[in-house]
Amino acid sequence: MAGFDDLAKQAGDFIEQNKDKIQDALKSEQAEDISDKLLDGIGEAVKKVVPDEHDAKVDDVKGNIDKSFGTE
């Protein structure tokens, strides 16, 4: 387990040292495009398995998640 602990510490250190760059990447146009495609695909997949009356809720959840990524 020591190897996993070392890896986790390295990951934490990397994130701490690069948090500004990571934040910029999450708020970029590229992140917006990727998140839109991913969330649209997930949203459509969920809508296929839940009753139609839940479509609006799926769209609301998708919209709230989308606010965390990209520029829009």
Backbone atoms as SQL, in Angstrom:
CREATE TABLE atoms (id INTEGER PRIMARY KEY, chain TEXT, resi INTEGER, resn TEXT, atom TEXT, x REAL, y REAL, z REAL);
INSERT INTO atoms VALUES
  (1, 'A', 1, 'MET', 'N', 0.815, -1.187, 0.000),
  (2, 'A', 1, 'MET', 'CA', 0.000, 0.000, 0.000),
  (3, 'A', 1, 'MET', 'C', 0.862, 1.256, 0.000),
  (4, 'A', 2, 'ALA', 'N', 2.116, 1.108, 0.330),
  (5, 'A', 2, 'ALA', 'CA', 3.010, 2.265, 0.367),
  (6, 'A', 2, 'ALA', 'C', 3.131, 2.891, -1.019),
  (7, 'A', 3, 'GLY', 'N', 3.144, 2.076, -2.066),
  (8, 'A', 3, 'GLY', 'CA', 3.226, 2.592, -3.423),
  (9, 'A', 3, 'GLY', 'C', 2.017, 3.452, -3.768),
  (10, 'A', 4, 'PHE', 'N', 0.851, 3.013, -3.332),
  (11, 'A', 4, 'PHE', 'CA', -0.375, 3.778, -3.585),
  (12, 'A', 4, 'PHE', 'C', -0.339, 5.095, -2.821),
  (13, 'A', 5, 'ASP', 'N', 0.125, 5.061, -1.582),
  (14, 'A', 5, 'ASP', 'CA', 0.229, 6.289, -0.785),
  (15, 'A', 5, 'ASP', 'C', 1.178, 7.287, -1.434),
  (16, 'A', 6, 'ASP', 'N', 2.298, 6.791, -1.955),
  (17, 'A', 6, 'ASP', 'CA', 3.253, 7.670, -2.642),
  (18, 'A', 6, 'ASP', 'C', 2.626, 8.282, -3.889),
  (19, 'A', 7, 'LEU', 'N', 1.912, 7.470, -4.644),
  (20, 'A', 7, 'LEU', 'CA', 1.253, 7.956, -5.857),
  (21, 'A', 7, 'LEU', 'C', 0.203, 9.006, -5.520),
  (22, 'A', 8, 'ALA', 'N', -0.575, 8.752, -4.476),
  (23, 'A', 8, 'ALA', 'CA', -1.600, 9.706, -4.063),
  (24, 'A', 8, 'ALA', 'C', -0.961, 11.021, -3.614),
  (25, 'A', 9, 'LYS', 'N', 0.138, 10.947, -2.904),
  (26, 'A', 9, 'LYS', 'CA', 0.834, 12.157, -2.461),
  (27, 'A', 9, 'LYS', 'C', 1.376, 12.925, -3.661),
  (28, 'A', 10, 'GLN', 'N', 1.957, 12.220, -4.617),
  (29, 'A', 10, 'GLN', 'CA', 2.479, 12.878, -5.817),
  (30, 'A', 10, 'GLN', 'C', 1.354, 13.562, -6.591),
  (31, 'A', 11, 'ALA', 'N', 0.217, 12.892, -6.696),
  (32, 'A', 11, 'ALA', 'CA', -0.928, 13.475, -7.397),
  (33, 'A', 11, 'ALA', 'C', -1.404, 14.728, -6.671),
  (34, 'A', 12, 'GLY', 'N', -1.497, 14.647, -5.350),
  (35, 'A', 12, 'GLY', 'CA', -1.908, 15.810, -4.561),
  (36, 'A', 12, 'GLY', 'C', -0.936, 16.965, -4.711),
  (37, 'A', 13, 'ASP', 'N', 0.350, 16.657, -4.678),
  (38, 'A', 13, 'ASP', 'CA', 1.370, 17.694, -4.863),
  (39, 'A', 13, 'ASP', 'C', 1.271, 18.334, -6.240),
  (40, 'A', 14, 'PHE', 'N', 1.071, 17.504, -7.262),
  (41, 'A', 14, 'PHE', 'CA', 0.938, 18.009, -8.630),
  (42, 'A', 14, 'PHE', 'C', -0.252, 18.957, -8.734),
  (43, 'A', 15, 'ILE', 'N', -1.373, 18.549, -8.174),
  (44, 'A', 15, 'ILE', 'CA', -2.575, 19.384, -8.231),
  (45, 'A', 15, 'ILE', 'C', -2.343, 20.700, -7.504),
  (46, 'A', 16, 'GLU', 'N', -1.742, 20.631, -6.331),
  (47, 'A', 16, 'GLU', 'CA', -1.483, 21.853, -5.560),
  (48, 'A', 16, 'GLU', 'C', -0.552, 22.806, -6.307),
  (49, 'A', 17, 'GLN', 'N', 0.480, 22.263, -6.936),
  (50, 'A', 17, 'GLN', 'CA', 1.452, 23.090, -7.649),
  (51, 'A', 17, 'GLN', 'C', 0.891, 23.676, -8.947),
  (52, 'A', 18, 'ASN', 'N', -0.121, 23.041, -9.500),
  (53, 'A', 18, 'ASN', 'CA', -0.649, 23.458, -10.803),
  (54, 'A', 18, 'ASN', 'C', -2.116, 23.860, -10.759),
  (55, 'A', 19, 'LYS', 'N', -2.618, 24.218, -9.583),
  (56, 'A', 19, 'LYS', 'CA', -4.051, 24.476, -9.455),
  (57, 'A', 19, 'LYS', 'C', -4.532, 25.623, -10.341),
  (58, 'A', 20, 'ASP', 'N', -3.689, 26.651, -10.545),
  (59, 'A', 20, 'ASP', 'CA', -4.099, 27.758, -11.428),
  (60, 'A', 20, 'ASP', 'C', -4.230, 27.297, -12.873),
  (61, 'A', 21, 'LYS', 'N', -3.276, 26.496, -13.335),
  (62, 'A', 21, 'LYS', 'CA', -3.325, 25.983, -14.708),
  (63, 'A', 21, 'LYS', 'C', -4.506, 25.036, -14.886),
  (64, 'A', 22, 'ILE', 'N', -4.769, 24.222, -13.879),
  (65, 'A', 22, 'ILE', 'CA', -5.896, 23.285, -13.940),
  (66, 'A', 22, 'ILE', 'C', -7.207, 24.061, -14.001),
  (67, 'A', 23, 'GLN', 'N', -7.337, 25.093, -13.173),
  (68, 'A', 23, 'GLN', 'CA', -8.543, 25.913, -13.175),
  (69, 'A', 23, 'GLN', 'C', -8.737, 26.600, -14.528),
  (70, 'A', 24, 'ASP', 'N', -7.648, 27.113, -15.100),
  (71, 'A', 24, 'ASP', 'CA', -7.734, 27.732, -16.428),
  (72, 'A', 24, 'ASP', 'C', -8.182, 26.721, -17.482),
  (73, 'A', 25, 'ALA', 'N', -7.656, 25.502, -17.405),
  (74, 'A', 25, 'ALA', 'CA', -8.023, 24.460, -18.373),
  (75, 'A', 25, 'ALA', 'C', -9.498, 24.097, -18.250),
  (76, 'A', 26, 'LEU', 'N', -10.006, 24.050, -17.020),
  (77, 'A', 26, 'LEU', 'CA', -11.413, 23.711, -16.819),
  (78, 'A', 26, 'LEU', 'C', -12.346, 24.815, -17.315),
  (79, 'A', 27, 'LYS', 'N', -11.855, 26.023, -17.410),
  (80, 'A', 27, 'LYS', 'CA', -12.669, 27.152, -17.866),
  (81, 'A', 27, 'LYS', 'C', -12.366, 27.545, -19.307),
  (82, 'A', 28, 'SER', 'N', -11.774, 26.648, -20.086),
  (83, 'A', 28, 'SER', 'CA', -11.398, 26.958, -21.459),
  (84, 'A', 28, 'SER', 'C', -12.505, 26.592, -22.450),
  (85, 'A', 29, 'GLU', 'N', -12.367, 27.102, -23.673),
  (86, 'A', 29, 'GLU', 'CA', -13.302, 26.753, -24.747),
  (87, 'A', 29, 'GLU', 'C', -13.239, 25.259, -25.059),
  (88, 'A', 30, 'GLN', 'N', -12.036, 24.693, -25.010),
  (89, 'A', 30, 'GLN', 'CA', -11.883, 23.267, -25.281),
  (90, 'A', 30, 'GLN', 'C', -12.635, 22.440, -24.240),
  (91, 'A', 31, 'ALA', 'N', -12.532, 22.819, -22.981),
  (92, 'A', 31, 'ALA', 'CA', -13.268, 22.116, -21.928),
  (93, 'A', 31, 'ALA', 'C', -14.767, 22.258, -22.137),
  (94, 'A', 32, 'GLU', 'N', -15.196, 23.432, -22.588),
  (95, 'A', 32, 'GLU', 'CA', -16.612, 23.659, -22.870),
  (96, 'A', 32, 'GLU', 'C', -17.101, 22.710, -23.962),
  (97, 'A', 33, 'ASP', 'N', -16.354, 22.598, -25.044),
  (98, 'A', 33, 'ASP', 'CA', -16.743, 21.711, -26.144),
  (99, 'A', 33, 'ASP', 'C', -16.804, 20.253, -25.699),
  (100, 'A', 34, 'ILE', 'N', -15.785, 19.825, -24.981),
  (101, 'A', 34, 'ILE', 'CA', -15.733, 18.435, -24.520),
  (102, 'A', 34, 'ILE', 'C', -16.867, 18.152, -23.537),
  (103, 'A', 35, 'SER', 'N', -17.060, 19.051, -22.573),
  (104, 'A', 35, 'SER', 'CA', -18.105, 18.820, -21.575),
  (105, 'A', 35, 'SER', 'C', -19.488, 18.819, -22.216),
  (106, 'A', 36, 'ASP', 'N', -19.713, 19.704, -23.192),
  (107, 'A', 36, 'ASP', 'CA', -21.010, 19.725, -23.872),
  (108, 'A', 36, 'ASP', 'C', -21.288, 18.403, -24.574),
  (109, 'A', 37, 'LYS', 'N', -20.307, 17.895, -25.295),
  (110, 'A', 37, 'LYS', 'CA', -20.486, 16.624, -26.014),
  (111, 'A', 37, 'LYS', 'C', -20.717, 15.476, -25.034),
  (112, 'A', 38, 'LEU', 'N', -19.931, 15.447, -23.987),
  (113, 'A', 38, 'LEU', 'CA', -20.047, 14.380, -22.992),
  (114, 'A', 38, 'LEU', 'C', -21.390, 14.446, -22.273),
  (115, 'A', 39, 'LEU', 'N', -21.761, 15.629, -21.805),
  (116, 'A', 39, 'LEU', 'CA', -23.021, 15.772, -21.079),
  (117, 'A', 39, 'LEU', 'C', -24.230, 15.531, -21.979),
  (118, 'A', 40, 'ASP', 'N', -24.151, 15.953, -23.244),
  (119, 'A', 40, 'ASP', 'CA', -25.254, 15.679, -24.173),
  (120, 'A', 40, 'ASP', 'C', -25.433, 14.181, -24.361),
  (121, 'A', 41, 'GLY', 'N', -24.326, 13.464, -24.526),
  (122, 'A', 41, 'GLY', 'CA', -24.399, 12.012, -24.698),
  (123, 'A', 41, 'GLY', 'C', -24.955, 11.311, -23.472),
  (124, 'A', 42, 'ILE', 'N', -24.484, 11.714, -22.310),
  (125, 'A', 42, 'ILE', 'CA', -24.973, 11.113, -21.067),
  (126, 'A', 42, 'ILE', 'C', -26.447, 11.443, -20.873),
  (127, 'A', 43, 'GLY', 'N', -26.803, 12.707, -21.121),
  (128, 'A', 43, 'GLY', 'CA', -28.198, 13.111, -20.962),
  (129, 'A', 43, 'GLY', 'C', -29.135, 12.319, -21.855),
  (130, 'A', 44, 'GLU', 'N', -28.756, 12.134, -23.106),
  (131, 'A', 44, 'GLU', 'CA', -29.593, 11.362, -24.034),
  (132, 'A', 44, 'GLU', 'C', -29.688, 9.900, -23.611),
  (133, 'A', 45, 'ALA', 'N', -28.588, 9.339, -23.123),
  (134, 'A', 45, 'ALA', 'CA', -28.606, 7.945, -22.659),
  (135, 'A', 45, 'ALA', 'C', -29.536, 7.793, -21.458),
  (136, 'A', 46, 'VAL', 'N', -29.475, 8.731, -20.532),
  (137, 'A', 46, 'VAL', 'CA', -30.342, 8.671, -19.350),
  (138, 'A', 46, 'VAL', 'C', -31.804, 8.810, -19.761),
  (139, 'A', 47, 'LYS', 'N', -32.077, 9.712, -20.695),
  (140, 'A', 47, 'LYS', 'CA', -33.458, 9.912, -21.141),
  (141, 'A', 47, 'LYS', 'C', -34.041, 8.654, -21.788),
  (142, 'A', 48, 'LYS', 'N', -33.188, 7.811, -22.340),
  (143, 'A', 48, 'LYS', 'CA', -33.674, 6.572, -22.959),
  (144, 'A', 48, 'LYS', 'C', -34.118, 5.551, -21.921),
  (145, 'A', 49, 'VAL', 'N', -33.601, 5.648, -20.702),
  (146, 'A', 49, 'VAL', 'CA', -33.918, 4.625, -19.697),
  (147, 'A', 49, 'VAL', 'C', -34.870, 5.105, -18.608),
  (148, 'A', 50, 'VAL', 'N', -35.085, 6.414, -18.492),
  (149, 'A', 50, 'VAL', 'CA', -36.030, 6.918, -17.493),
  (150, 'A', 50, 'VAL', 'C', -37.316, 7.327, -18.190),
  (151, 'A', 51, 'PRO', 'N', -38.408, 7.337, -17.456),
  (152, 'A', 51, 'PRO', 'CA', -39.676, 7.776, -18.062),
  (153, 'A', 51, 'PRO', 'C', -39.576, 9.217, -18.578),
  (154, 'A', 52, 'ASP', 'N', -40.342, 9.510, -19.630),
  (155, 'A', 52, 'ASP', 'CA', -40.299, 10.814, -20.287),
  (156, 'A', 52, 'ASP', 'C', -40.588, 11.974, -19.336),
  (157, 'A', 53, 'GLU', 'N', -41.370, 11.740, -18.301),
  (158, 'A', 53, 'GLU', 'CA', -41.698, 12.847, -17.397),
  (159, 'A', 53, 'GLU', 'C', -40.488, 13.354, -16.601),
  (160, 'A', 54, 'HIS', 'N', -39.365, 12.632, -16.686),
  (161, 'A', 54, 'HIS', 'CA', -38.140, 13.050, -15.989),
  (162, 'A', 54, 'HIS', 'C', -37.155, 13.780, -16.904),
  (163, 'A', 55, 'ASP', 'N', -37.514, 13.970, -18.169),
  (164, 'A', 55, 'ASP', 'CA', -36.602, 14.624, -19.119),
  (165, 'A', 55, 'ASP', 'C', -36.192, 16.024, -18.663),
  (166, 'A', 56, 'ALA', 'N', -37.116, 16.792, -18.145),
  (167, 'A', 56, 'ALA', 'CA', -36.794, 18.149, -17.702),
  (168, 'A', 56, 'ALA', 'C', -35.795, 18.124, -16.544),
  (169, 'A', 57, 'LYS', 'N', -35.955, 17.171, -15.641),
  (170, 'A', 57, 'LYS', 'CA', -35.029, 17.050, -14.510),
  (171, 'A', 57, 'LYS', 'C', -33.638, 16.670, -15.011),
  (172, 'A', 58, 'VAL', 'N', -33.569, 15.767, -15.979),
  (173, 'A', 58, 'VAL', 'CA', -32.284, 15.380, -16.569),
  (174, 'A', 58, 'VAL', 'C', -31.616, 16.608, -17.179),
  (175, 'A', 59, 'ASP', 'N', -32.378, 17.424, -17.899),
  (176, 'A', 59, 'ASP', 'CA', -31.832, 18.648, -18.496),
  (177, 'A', 59, 'ASP', 'C', -31.351, 19.632, -17.430),
  (178, 'A', 60, 'ASP', 'N', -32.096, 19.747, -16.329),
  (179, 'A', 60, 'ASP', 'CA', -31.687, 20.635, -15.236),
  (180, 'A', 60, 'ASP', 'C', -30.366, 20.185, -14.620),
  (181, 'A', 61, 'VAL', 'N', -30.249, 18.899, -14.356),
  (182, 'A', 61, 'VAL', 'CA', -29.015, 18.357, -13.768),
  (183, 'A', 61, 'VAL', 'C', -27.853, 18.572, -14.733),
  (184, 'A', 62, 'LYS', 'N', -28.090, 18.284, -15.996),
  (185, 'A', 62, 'LYS', 'CA', -27.057, 18.484, -17.019),
  (186, 'A', 62, 'LYS', 'C', -26.615, 19.945, -17.057),
  (187, 'A', 63, 'GLY', 'N', -27.540, 20.861, -17.004),
  (188, 'A', 63, 'GLY', 'CA', -27.215, 22.285, -17.019),
  (189, 'A', 63, 'GLY', 'C', -26.407, 22.712, -15.803),
  (190, 'A', 64, 'ASN', 'N', -26.758, 22.177, -14.646),
  (191, 'A', 64, 'ASN', 'CA', -26.008, 22.515, -13.428),
  (192, 'A', 64, 'ASN', 'C', -24.596, 21.985, -13.469),
  (193, 'A', 65, 'ILE', 'N', -24.415, 20.791, -13.987),
  (194, 'A', 65, 'ILE', 'CA', -23.071, 20.224, -14.112),
  (195, 'A', 65, 'ILE', 'C', -22.265, 21.034, -15.126),
  (196, 'A', 66, 'ASP', 'N', -22.910, 21.408, -16.215),
  (197, 'A', 66, 'ASP', 'CA', -22.221, 22.135, -17.295),
  (198, 'A', 66, 'ASP', 'C', -21.665, 23.480, -16.828),
  (199, 'A', 67, 'LYS', 'N', -22.287, 24.082, -15.842),
  (200, 'A', 67, 'LYS', 'CA', -21.819, 25.369, -15.323),
  (201, 'A', 67, 'LYS', 'C', -20.417, 25.264, -14.705),
  (202, 'A', 68, 'SER', 'N', -20.015, 24.061, -14.326),
  (203, 'A', 68, 'SER', 'CA', -18.712, 23.856, -13.677),
  (204, 'A', 68, 'SER', 'C', -17.557, 23.783, -14.655),
  (205, 'A', 69, 'PHE', 'N', -17.849, 23.622, -15.937),
  (206, 'A', 69, 'PHE', 'CA', -16.805, 23.422, -16.942),
  (207, 'A', 69, 'PHE', 'C', -16.944, 24.417, -18.077),
  (208, 'A', 70, 'GLY', 'N', -15.829, 24.820, -18.613),
  (209, 'A', 70, 'GLY', 'CA', -15.840, 25.649, -19.807),
  (210, 'A', 70, 'GLY', 'C', -16.186, 27.087, -19.550),
  (211, 'A', 71, 'THR', 'N', -16.688, 27.721, -20.594),
  (212, 'A', 71, 'THR', 'CA', -16.919, 29.158, -20.569),
  (213, 'A', 71, 'THR', 'C', -18.384, 29.546, -20.524),
  (214, 'A', 72, 'GLU', 'N', -19.281, 28.604, -20.678),
  (215, 'A', 72, 'GLU', 'CA', -20.722, 28.911, -20.663),
  (216, 'A', 72, 'GLU', 'C', -21.435, 28.086, -19.634);
